[in-house]
Amino acid sequence: MALRWRRVLGAGAAVVVVGAAVAWFLTKPDPLPDQTWANLGEPDLARGEMLFWAGGCTGCHAAKGATGDDVRIMSGGLALTSPFGTFHVPNISPDPQAGIGSWSLAEFGNAMLRGVGREGEHLYPSFPYTSYARMSPQDVNDLFGFMKTLPASSNVAPPHDLSFPFNMRLALGGWKFLFFDDGPRIELASADRKLQRGQFLVEGPGHCGECHTPRNALGGLQTAQWLGGGPNPEGEGRIPNITPGSQSVGSWSEADLVSYFQTGFTPDYDSVGGSMVEVQKNLSHLPQEDLEAIAAYLKAVPARQ
């Protein structure tokens, strides 16, 4: 009998070990191969700047209240409150100590496209790599090149303030396994080049769905309600529905949307407010054709009530 129990316990232990190994394999940090970043050539700084504004980098990484040229100083420090705790936005200026000035392209690219930090750790999805993952290595190369031209800042952002178990980065591997997908958020019935461009900008660098799509209890996007609005992830108010089914912007034309992005004024001559102020300021730097592509995409997505 004792021998039988030892065999049962041994088999159970083996199952646990194998299960743990499989779980680790499925959830471990997954950086891109080194060759991904080889032979990309000199970055196109003009494209990099466009991606910088499309990505709304200044909205989170510039100092609060920054104006004029100071919005280009990516000093970090903004506090993002959430049900999981407070995330502090890092310094991503070219400063070699406080910022990312000493990072390689591969390190920057793996953070952007895989949510993997410089030390090989999982990054929290408060940094929207779940959207940036739709960018190409060439996009990342161009963006990184442009960001090296920005002013350096020695500001050191405080660490995240998260309670247990959300302070355990190991658990992020499971979160990624459940929710991290670099495929299209929706399938468009007909996607010409203009719509494809709009889809890339909205679903990728623009990361619009990170705020405008509701989340489940674990913080995963409920993509069946893509861009349908939901509770403000920072706790107060609601983020609006921006699909054609919206009671607020659903009736806007593509021209109305483009004008809003450029000027901050609605068709009723109301002005942009809340966190959208910074988003609109960033969007106003984009060329007309990109704003038209974004508007076309927003009118083509499925209507949500």
DRENZA-688247 format. One record per residue (C-alpha): residue number from 1; residue in one letter; chain; x, y, z. Coordinates in steps of 0.05 Angstrom, whole numbers, plus 5000, padded with zeros to 4 digits. Example, Ala and Ser with C-alpha at 12.3 -4.5 7.8 and 13.67 -1.06 7.14 Angstrom:
<pts>
{pt 1, a, A, {5246, 4910, 5156}}
{pt 2, s, A, {5273, 4979, 5143}}
</pts>
This chain:
<pts>
{pt 1, m, A, {5000, 5000, 5000}}
{pt 2, a, A, {5056, 5049, 5018}}
{pt 3, l, A, {5090, 5035, 4952}}
{pt 4, r, A, {5026, 5048, 4915}}
{pt 5, w, A, {5017, 5115, 4949}}
{pt 6, r, A, {5088, 5135, 4934}}
{pt 7, r, A, {5076, 5119, 4861}}
{pt 8, v, A, {5011, 5160, 4861}}
{pt 9, l, A, {5045, 5219, 4895}}
{pt 10, g, A, {5105, 5214, 4848}}
{pt 11, a, A, {5059, 5214, 4787}}
{pt 12, g, A, {5021, 5273, 4815}}
{pt 13, a, A, {5085, 5311, 4827}}
{pt 14, a, A, {5107, 5296, 4755}}
{pt 15, v, A, {5041, 5323, 4728}}
{pt 16, v, A, {5050, 5387, 4769}}
{pt 17, v, A, {5121, 5397, 4744}}
{pt 18, v, A, {5101, 5384, 4672}}
{pt 19, g, A, {5041, 5430, 4679}}
{pt 20, a, A, {5084, 5485, 4708}}
{pt 21, a, A, {5134, 5477, 4652}}
{pt 22, v, A, {5079, 5481, 4599}}
{pt 23, a, A, {5049, 5542, 4633}}
{pt 24, w, A, {5117, 5577, 4635}}
{pt 25, f, A, {5129, 5561, 4562}}
{pt 26, l, A, {5062, 5590, 4542}}
{pt 27, t, A, {5068, 5653, 4585}}
{pt 28, k, A, {5142, 5670, 4586}}
{pt 29, p, A, {5167, 5736, 4556}}
{pt 30, d, A, {5171, 5729, 4481}}
{pt 31, p, A, {5218, 5779, 4449}}
{pt 32, l, A, {5226, 5781, 4373}}
{pt 33, p, A, {5287, 5747, 4342}}
{pt 34, d, A, {5349, 5791, 4337}}
{pt 35, q, A, {5348, 5789, 4261}}
{pt 36, t, A, {5282, 5827, 4262}}
{pt 37, w, A, {5321, 5890, 4275}}
{pt 38, a, A, {5377, 5878, 4226}}
{pt 39, n, A, {5385, 5914, 4159}}
{pt 40, l, A, {5329, 5964, 4170}}
{pt 41, g, A, {5373, 6021, 4146}}
{pt 42, e, A, {5374, 6093, 4168}}
{pt 43, p, A, {5308, 6115, 4200}}
{pt 44, d, A, {5261, 6160, 4162}}
{pt 45, l, A, {5254, 6216, 4212}}
{pt 46, a, A, {5194, 6248, 4178}}
{pt 47, r, A, {5156, 6182, 4182}}
{pt 48, g, A, {5180, 6174, 4253}}
{pt 49, e, A, {5152, 6242, 4272}}
{pt 50, m, A, {5085, 6224, 4241}}
{pt 51, l, A, {5083, 6160, 4282}}
{pt 52, f, A, {5102, 6199, 4344}}
{pt 53, w, A, {5042, 6245, 4336}}
{pt 54, a, A, {4996, 6189, 4315}}
{pt 55, g, A, {5016, 6151, 4378}}
{pt 56, g, A, {4998, 6210, 4423}}
{pt 57, c, A, {5064, 6203, 4460}}
{pt 58, t, A, {5061, 6273, 4489}}
{pt 59, g, A, {4993, 6260, 4521}}
{pt 60, c, A, {5024, 6213, 4572}}
{pt 61, h, A, {5099, 6225, 4571}}
{pt 62, a, A, {5104, 6301, 4571}}
{pt 63, a, A, {5101, 6338, 4637}}
{pt 64, k, A, {5031, 6356, 4659}}
{pt 65, g, A, {5013, 6424, 4633}}
{pt 66, a, A, {5071, 6427, 4584}}
{pt 67, t, A, {5061, 6476, 4526}}
{pt 68, g, A, {5099, 6497, 4464}}
{pt 69, d, A, {5164, 6461, 4451}}
{pt 70, d, A, {5163, 6431, 4521}}
{pt 71, v, A, {5111, 6380, 4499}}
{pt 72, r, A, {5169, 6346, 4462}}
{pt 73, i, A, {5205, 6332, 4528}}
{pt 74, m, A, {5186, 6261, 4545}}
{pt 75, s, A, {5201, 6266, 4619}}
{pt 76, g, A, {5145, 6220, 4643}}
{pt 77, g, A, {5117, 6219, 4713}}
{pt 78, l, A, {5043, 6223, 4698}}
{pt 79, a, A, {5002, 6180, 4747}}
{pt 80, l, A, {4950, 6135, 4715}}
{pt 81, t, A, {4900, 6110, 4766}}
{pt 82, s, A, {4863, 6044, 4754}}
{pt 83, p, A, {4826, 5989, 4792}}
{pt 84, f, A, {4893, 5953, 4797}}
{pt 85, g, A, {4933, 6010, 4827}}
{pt 86, t, A, {4971, 6071, 4802}}
{pt 87, f, A, {5017, 6066, 4742}}
{pt 88, h, A, {5070, 6120, 4734}}
{pt 89, v, A, {5089, 6137, 4662}}
{pt 90, p, A, {5165, 6129, 4650}}
{pt 91, n, A, {5215, 6178, 4621}}
{pt 92, i, A, {5226, 6160, 4548}}
{pt 93, s, A, {5270, 6218, 4530}}
{pt 94, p, A, {5341, 6206, 4502}}
{pt 95, d, A, {5372, 6215, 4571}}
{pt 96, p, A, {5419, 6155, 4579}}
{pt 97, q, A, {5405, 6145, 4653}}
{pt 98, a, A, {5334, 6168, 4667}}
{pt 99, g, A, {5307, 6155, 4597}}
{pt 100, i, A, {5319, 6108, 4539}}
{pt 101, g, A, {5381, 6141, 4510}}
{pt 102, s, A, {5423, 6079, 4522}}
{pt 103, w, A, {5371, 6030, 4495}}
{pt 104, s, A, {5383, 5991, 4431}}
{pt 105, l, A, {5333, 5988, 4375}}
{pt 106, a, A, {5318, 5915, 4393}}
{pt 107, e, A, {5303, 5934, 4466}}
{pt 108, f, A, {5257, 5991, 4445}}
{pt 109, g, A, {5224, 5947, 4392}}
{pt 110, n, A, {5210, 5890, 4439}}
{pt 111, a, A, {5178, 5938, 4488}}
{pt 112, m, A, {5135, 5967, 4432}}
{pt 113, l, A, {5115, 5903, 4397}}
{pt 114, r, A, {5120, 5849, 4450}}
{pt 115, g, A, {5111, 5884, 4517}}
{pt 116, v, A, {5179, 5858, 4539}}
{pt 117, g, A, {5224, 5904, 4580}}
{pt 118, r, A, {5298, 5916, 4576}}
{pt 119, e, A, {5313, 5863, 4628}}
{pt 120, g, A, {5269, 5812, 4594}}
{pt 121, e, A, {5210, 5825, 4640}}
{pt 122, h, A, {5136, 5831, 4622}}
{pt 123, l, A, {5111, 5903, 4616}}
{pt 124, y, A, {5044, 5924, 4643}}
{pt 125, p, A, {4992, 5939, 4589}}
{pt 126, s, A, {4983, 6009, 4617}}
{pt 127, f, A, {5035, 6019, 4562}}
{pt 128, p, A, {4992, 6003, 4501}}
{pt 129, y, A, {5038, 5953, 4467}}
{pt 130, t, A, {4975, 5912, 4455}}
{pt 131, s, A, {4960, 5964, 4401}}
{pt 132, y, A, {5030, 5982, 4380}}
{pt 133, a, A, {5040, 5909, 4363}}
{pt 134, r, A, {5007, 5924, 4296}}
{pt 135, m, A, {5066, 5968, 4276}}
{pt 136, s, A, {5122, 5940, 4234}}
{pt 137, p, A, {5196, 5936, 4252}}
{pt 138, q, A, {5208, 5992, 4201}}
{pt 139, d, A, {5156, 6035, 4236}}
{pt 140, v, A, {5192, 6023, 4302}}
{pt 141, n, A, {5260, 6040, 4271}}
{pt 142, d, A, {5233, 6106, 4244}}
{pt 143, l, A, {5199, 6124, 4309}}
{pt 144, f, A, {5260, 6107, 4351}}
{pt 145, g, A, {5304, 6149, 4305}}
{pt 146, f, A, {5258, 6209, 4312}}
{pt 147, m, A, {5254, 6202, 4388}}
{pt 148, k, A, {5330, 6206, 4392}}
{pt 149, t, A, {5325, 6277, 4365}}
{pt 150, l, A, {5280, 6301, 4422}}
{pt 151, p, A, {5307, 6338, 4484}}
{pt 152, a, A, {5334, 6296, 4541}}
{pt 153, s, A, {5305, 6299, 4612}}
{pt 154, s, A, {5336, 6274, 4676}}
{pt 155, n, A, {5269, 6265, 4711}}
{pt 156, v, A, {5261, 6197, 4743}}
{pt 157, a, A, {5189, 6173, 4747}}
{pt 158, p, A, {5168, 6137, 4811}}
{pt 159, p, A, {5154, 6062, 4808}}
{pt 160, h, A, {5084, 6035, 4798}}
{pt 161, d, A, {5043, 6031, 4862}}
{pt 162, l, A, {5004, 5965, 4855}}
{pt 163, s, A, {4975, 5919, 4907}}
{pt 164, f, A, {4981, 5844, 4910}}
{pt 165, p, A, {4973, 5805, 4864}}
{pt 166, f, A, {4977, 5858, 4810}}
{pt 167, n, A, {5049, 5875, 4830}}
{pt 168, m, A, {5071, 5806, 4807}}
{pt 169, r, A, {5097, 5813, 4736}}
{pt 170, l, A, {5099, 5738, 4727}}
{pt 171, a, A, {5023, 5738, 4724}}
{pt 172, l, A, {5026, 5784, 4663}}
{pt 173, g, A, {5046, 5724, 4622}}
{pt 174, g, A, {4978, 5693, 4635}}
{pt 175, w, A, {4944, 5760, 4619}}
{pt 176, k, A, {4981, 5763, 4552}}
{pt 177, f, A, {4962, 5691, 4537}}
{pt 178, l, A, {4889, 5709, 4546}}
{pt 179, f, A, {4886, 5778, 4515}}
{pt 180, f, A, {4948, 5797, 4474}}
{pt 181, d, A, {4934, 5790, 4400}}
{pt 182, d, A, {4967, 5829, 4344}}
{pt 183, g, A, {4914, 5813, 4292}}
{pt 184, p, A, {4861, 5862, 4266}}
{pt 185, r, A, {4810, 5883, 4317}}
{pt 186, i, A, {4754, 5877, 4266}}
{pt 187, e, A, {4747, 5850, 4196}}
{pt 188, l, A, {4723, 5903, 4147}}
{pt 189, a, A, {4675, 5880, 4093}}
{pt 190, s, A, {4711, 5923, 4042}}
{pt 191, a, A, {4779, 5954, 4056}}
{pt 192, d, A, {4810, 5998, 4003}}
{pt 193, r, A, {4877, 6030, 4015}}
{pt 194, k, A, {4846, 6090, 4051}}
{pt 195, l, A, {4808, 6045, 4100}}
{pt 196, q, A, {4869, 6001, 4110}}
{pt 197, r, A, {4909, 6063, 4129}}
{pt 198, g, A, {4854, 6085, 4176}}
{pt 199, q, A, {4851, 6017, 4208}}
{pt 200, f, A, {4927, 6017, 4219}}
{pt 201, l, A, {4926, 6086, 4251}}
{pt 202, v, A, {4866, 6073, 4296}}
{pt 203, e, A, {4882, 6001, 4317}}
{pt 204, g, A, {4957, 6010, 4318}}
{pt 205, p, A, {4996, 6072, 4338}}
{pt 206, g, A, {4933, 6113, 4353}}
{pt 207, h, A, {4912, 6059, 4404}}
{pt 208, c, A, {4841, 6089, 4405}}
{pt 209, g, A, {4810, 6024, 4429}}
{pt 210, e, A, {4850, 6024, 4493}}
{pt 211, c, A, {4803, 6077, 4521}}
{pt 212, h, A, {4742, 6073, 4475}}
{pt 213, t, A, {4729, 5998, 4483}}
{pt 214, p, A, {4702, 5969, 4549}}
{pt 215, r, A, {4744, 5920, 4589}}
{pt 216, n, A, {4728, 5858, 4629}}
{pt 217, a, A, {4745, 5847, 4702}}
{pt 218, l, A, {4816, 5826, 4684}}
{pt 219, g, A, {4829, 5887, 4642}}
{pt 220, g, A, {4822, 5853, 4574}}
{pt 221, l, A, {4788, 5890, 4518}}
{pt 222, q, A, {4717, 5867, 4501}}
{pt 223, t, A, {4729, 5869, 4426}}
{pt 224, a, A, {4657, 5849, 4411}}
{pt 225, q, A, {4642, 5921, 4433}}
{pt 226, w, A, {4700, 5951, 4394}}
{pt 227, l, A, {4701, 6028, 4403}}
{pt 228, g, A, {4633, 6024, 4436}}
{pt 229, g, A, {4654, 6065, 4496}}
{pt 230, g, A, {4654, 6046, 4570}}
{pt 231, p, A, {4674, 6067, 4640}}
{pt 232, n, A, {4735, 6112, 4644}}
{pt 233, p, A, {4793, 6066, 4664}}
{pt 234, e, A, {4818, 6122, 4709}}
{pt 235, g, A, {4754, 6120, 4749}}
{pt 236, e, A, {4711, 6182, 4733}}
{pt 237, g, A, {4658, 6188, 4679}}
{pt 238, r, A, {4653, 6149, 4614}}
{pt 239, i, A, {4693, 6145, 4550}}
{pt 240, p, A, {4645, 6157, 4492}}
{pt 241, n, A, {4622, 6109, 4438}}
{pt 242, i, A, {4655, 6131, 4373}}
{pt 243, t, A, {4622, 6081, 4326}}
{pt 244, p, A, {4566, 6100, 4277}}
{pt 245, g, A, {4517, 6078, 4330}}
{pt 246, s, A, {4538, 6132, 4378}}
{pt 247, q, A, {4485, 6182, 4400}}
{pt 248, s, A, {4538, 6236, 4403}}
{pt 249, v, A, {4586, 6227, 4343}}
{pt 250, g, A, {4548, 6175, 4303}}
{pt 251, s, A, {4514, 6227, 4260}}
{pt 252, w, A, {4579, 6265, 4245}}
{pt 253, s, A, {4604, 6262, 4173}}
{pt 254, e, A, {4675, 6243, 4155}}
{pt 255, a, A, {4687, 6318, 4142}}
{pt 256, d, A, {4661, 6334, 4212}}
{pt 257, l, A, {4709, 6284, 4243}}
{pt 258, v, A, {4768, 6311, 4204}}
{pt 259, s, A, {4751, 6382, 4225}}
{pt 260, y, A, {4745, 6360, 4297}}
{pt 261, f, A, {4814, 6327, 4294}}
{pt 262, q, A, {4844, 6390, 4264}}
{pt 263, t, A, {4810, 6445, 4305}}
{pt 264, g, A, {4781, 6413, 4367}}
{pt 265, f, A, {4711, 6439, 4351}}
{pt 266, t, A, {4649, 6396, 4341}}
{pt 267, p, A, {4598, 6408, 4286}}
{pt 268, d, A, {4557, 6445, 4339}}
{pt 269, y, A, {4618, 6489, 4356}}
{pt 270, d, A, {4629, 6457, 4423}}
{pt 271, s, A, {4702, 6446, 4440}}
{pt 272, v, A, {4741, 6384, 4456}}
{pt 273, g, A, {4746, 6367, 4531}}
{pt 274, g, A, {4775, 6319, 4581}}
{pt 275, s, A, {4831, 6272, 4562}}
{pt 276, m, A, {4812, 6281, 4489}}
{pt 277, v, A, {4845, 6350, 4490}}
{pt 278, e, A, {4914, 6320, 4487}}
{pt 279, v, A, {4893, 6268, 4436}}
{pt 280, q, A, {4866, 6322, 4390}}
{pt 281, k, A, {4929, 6364, 4397}}
{pt 282, n, A, {4970, 6304, 4374}}
{pt 283, l, A, {4922, 6287, 4317}}
{pt 284, s, A, {4926, 6359, 4291}}
{pt 285, h, A, {4998, 6346, 4270}}
{pt 286, l, A, {4978, 6291, 4222}}
{pt 287, p, A, {4970, 6304, 4147}}
{pt 288, q, A, {4900, 6313, 4119}}
{pt 289, e, A, {4900, 6246, 4084}}
{pt 290, d, A, {4914, 6209, 4149}}
{pt 291, l, A, {4858, 6245, 4185}}
{pt 292, e, A, {4811, 6228, 4127}}
{pt 293, a, A, {4833, 6155, 4132}}
{pt 294, i, A, {4818, 6154, 4207}}
{pt 295, a, A, {4750, 6185, 4195}}
{pt 296, a, A, {4734, 6135, 4140}}
{pt 297, y, A, {4751, 6077, 4186}}
{pt 298, l, A, {4709, 6105, 4243}}
{pt 299, k, A, {4649, 6109, 4196}}
{pt 300, a, A, {4662, 6037, 4171}}
{pt 301, v, A, {4666, 6001, 4238}}
{pt 302, p, A, {4605, 5963, 4263}}
{pt 303, a, A, {4555, 6007, 4299}}
{pt 304, r, A, {4550, 5996, 4374}}
{pt 305, q, A, {4491, 6021, 4415}}
</pts>
